[in-house]
Amino acid sequence: QVAEILETGDKIYTCLKIDEVNNLGAARIRVRSLLAALRVRDMKGTVRDIKPLDQKRVLFTEEMRNKGYTIIAPQMSPIHFDVLEPAIKAEGYNFVFLNNDGHEAVNIGLKYVNNDACYPSMMVVGQIMSALLSGEYDLDRTAVIMSQTGGGCRATNYVAFIRRALKKAGMEQIPVISINTVGLEPNPGFHLGASLAIRLVYGAEIGDLFMKCLYRMRPYEKKEGSADRLHRKLLREAQDFLASGSLSYSKYKKLCRKIIKKFDELPIHEKLVKPRVGIVGEILVKYMPAANNHLVELLESEGAEAVVPDFLDFFGYSFYNQVYKGDYLGQSKKAERLNKFLIWAVNRLRRYPTKLLAASKHFTPHTKITDIADMARPIVSIGNQTGEGWFLTGEIMELIHQGVSNVACVQPFGCLPNHVVGKGVIKKVRELHPESNIVAIDYDPGASEVNQLNRIKLMLSSAMNKLPDSVMVS
């Protein structure tokens, strides 16, 4: 970004990276090179060609929506987004969640995003640019949508990253829609109204139920593939429900009841005991299989059960932050009341499935966001709100309180907020809970998969040794 600012002013950009070594030879060469370039400019009498810095934002209009523009969005959590896509289409949008979240997307992301940016930025921009460069979409009838939090993290900068990549590729005509709850960049053709919001919350809760039930039962299934087959069957029913004209609360309750009941009755090896491993961390790395090198499948192949906290809790975290700001940081009382209402509404929606989960044989009920905050409070301040903030610590404590003492804390390499409230709190968590077995794992395009695997296997080895000798272990 600094390079772009200088280059539009026809100035020369030079970046010096200096570490603790005493030999500054490389830095000296770069400085001398810069000075030589400046002298040459002066000798030639070059006149600066100053270009406009601002890139005009292309709006997504109502006309574009009526013309059936395809809106593409990057993948993050397949188990949730498979449910959410039909919910958004039901509101009249030609909407597609991308499924190109492989190594090719990362490689293309590296072409358009500075390699010092974090891994999720490369992954997201890479997915979008890979799709647009594939020839599959009409570039004059396509828009991009991306969430934006308004906080001090990458989640606010995605939209600018995407626009910068589109400009580099000569695709500046493509609108980039920011979906957020803080009033950033409104687009007249896309509305986060009450109907769409209800569908999204329904879909997120149903996705959480699928994730909770599937990950709990799959490692113990008697017939290989039976849990995945049941998931696919129930997924179709969930998609039909969310794509329907009206969302009946009674039908929602019926669907939740069926999902929990069917999974609870799935034939499994009841006496088989495996170590349970929680996965916490940065939201994209935590939920996207391609970003965490398919960690859930890896844990299951190594004889463990993966436990991933609820997706909907992240939104509860965002709502709770606004309440805290109202109490301590001068946030408007109107905003505070609104977010208290949103927390109440989410709890109200989850009350019925929570009751069913608590009464089930195999599953753990949802945890309220206020309880997660109370668990985190003895370790970190609730004022830690950048990145996953206090929520990451809260999830670790939530898992430990549920009996999941083995935890993999995953984050992009160099993600400062999550290193502070993830890796940084491990010592304190161990003091409070000596039984905890926590490993921090970094992910980025250059990370060694062997190193990641070794750290995970070391944690699993410790977890296996803690199991009682009398239990039946896979």
Disulfide bonds with the S-S distance in Angstrom:
none
